[in-house]
Amino acid sequence: MLLTNTNSDIISDKNQLSQIFFQGCKLDENIGVESEKLLVYKDSYKAVTYSDVVKILKSFSEIGWEKIFEGDNLIALKSDDGMISLEPGSQIELSLKPLKTLEEIDIKLTEFYNNLRDFADKTDAVILDSGIQCVSTFEDIDIIPKKRYEYMTKYLPSKNLSPFIMMRETAGIQVNFDYKSEEDAIKKLSLSLKMSPIISSIYANSPLRNSQLSEYKSLRADSWLKVDEQRCGFISKKLFDKDLNFSFSDYVETLLDVPLIFIQRGENYYYTDKTFREFLSEGFLDFSANMNDWQNHISLYFPDVRLKSYIEIRNHDAQNPIMTFSVPAFWKGIIYNPEAMEEIEKILSVYTYEDFMTLRKDTPLFGINAQIGKIKVIDLIKEFFDISYYSLKSLGSDEEKYLDCVYEYISQKRVPADNIIDNYNKKIS
């Protein structure tokens, strides 16, 4: 059979690849939030099946959300508020359209959580406010019928030991921020990458798996270390250099050497582990690389902070609603205040790329008790949240209130995972 391209936007010049990022430059300061949620049955706490999650999606469709299918399978919904989609293990994710204020985010997320709770109740299920399934493991959780995930299931085991924990068992929170220029984007990308393992530690909320306590504060964060080092992590050592000699073109060059996993033409998918650079120069079957391929490739790259037409900060365990609201609040106080960014950059400037690499591996296990150099992470967290708090307070809109719940943990030198650990120990004592 002759295979042909279905998109005429063929890539003829490598410079086209960085245009996606230049086109993302804007003067807006909106905030996007993506909140993943795990669902479990009330009686067993086992993961809710895809067939029951579909019933929940249909309930959302009855209040105005439009159904999205892949073949005959319901996989997502959309509305003016954003999109509800399914992750590989039937985790439900709300991706809100970008909003201006934290109060708007509060209202939209609260509405979603309330509806999700009510619709889940109809299937005898509840929301698990944790970053990982507490009873079911990936062996018990089927991948949803979505081609993208089928091909990831084929590819990722060739790269690491246990990628299916991340894919099927975990849930997180992502926040997205605008950038004004290439220079602004790279500064935000660099700083948030350095901060990521530090901030993820205060949101550690996944110590319990397979009905047993682990030694980790965040098994979800640890699971990402076991996916695909080339596809995940810190992108480039250059982003940690003091002169920050990094550009959109450098980001493109990094992605060019990452394997594709699959190529899509219409409803057909074709497995390949060619790098995008090889695809660009050699083609694949009868296909030439087009901009849809590039967009898809960007979405299959999973660093701790990702560059798209916005900055996507990814590394937080799923939380209860109140703690969830604090995530966009904290990052808004930093990312949209150049003075706050400069202050934190100065604090972190004494540390090396190797320090941050070590910290990234330590924080899933030790949480806020990890150290970078001779400094405990909890001490940096207190400094960073103070900077964000006063940054938000200077706006005069009372948005700093969303950080109060985190200060309770900071004052007690605890994280959400400690509550799960305490409850587990009470039940077995």
Buried (B, 14 or more C-beta within 10 A) or exposed (E): EEEEBEBEEEBEEEEBBBBBBEEBBEEEBBBBBBBBBBBBBEEEBBBBBBEBBBBBBBBBBEEEBEEBEBEEEBBBBBBEBBBBBBBBBBBBBBBBBBBEBBBBBBEBBEEBBEBBBEBBEEBEBBBBBBBBBBBBBBEBBBBBBBBBBBBBBEBBEEBBEBBBBBBBBBBBBBBBBBBEEBEBBBBBBBBBBBBBBBBBBBBBBBBBBBEEBBEBBBBBBBBBBBBBEBBBBBBBEBBBEEEBEBBBBBBBBBBBEBBBBBBBBEEEBBEBEBBBBBBBEEEBEEBBBBBBBBEBBBEBBBBBBBBBBBBBBBBBBBBBBEBBBBBBBBBBBBBBBEEBBEBBBEBBEEBEBEBBBBBBBBBBBBBBBBBBEEEBBBEBBBBBBBBBBEBBBEBEEEBBBBBEBBBEBBEEBBBBBBBBBEEBEEEEE
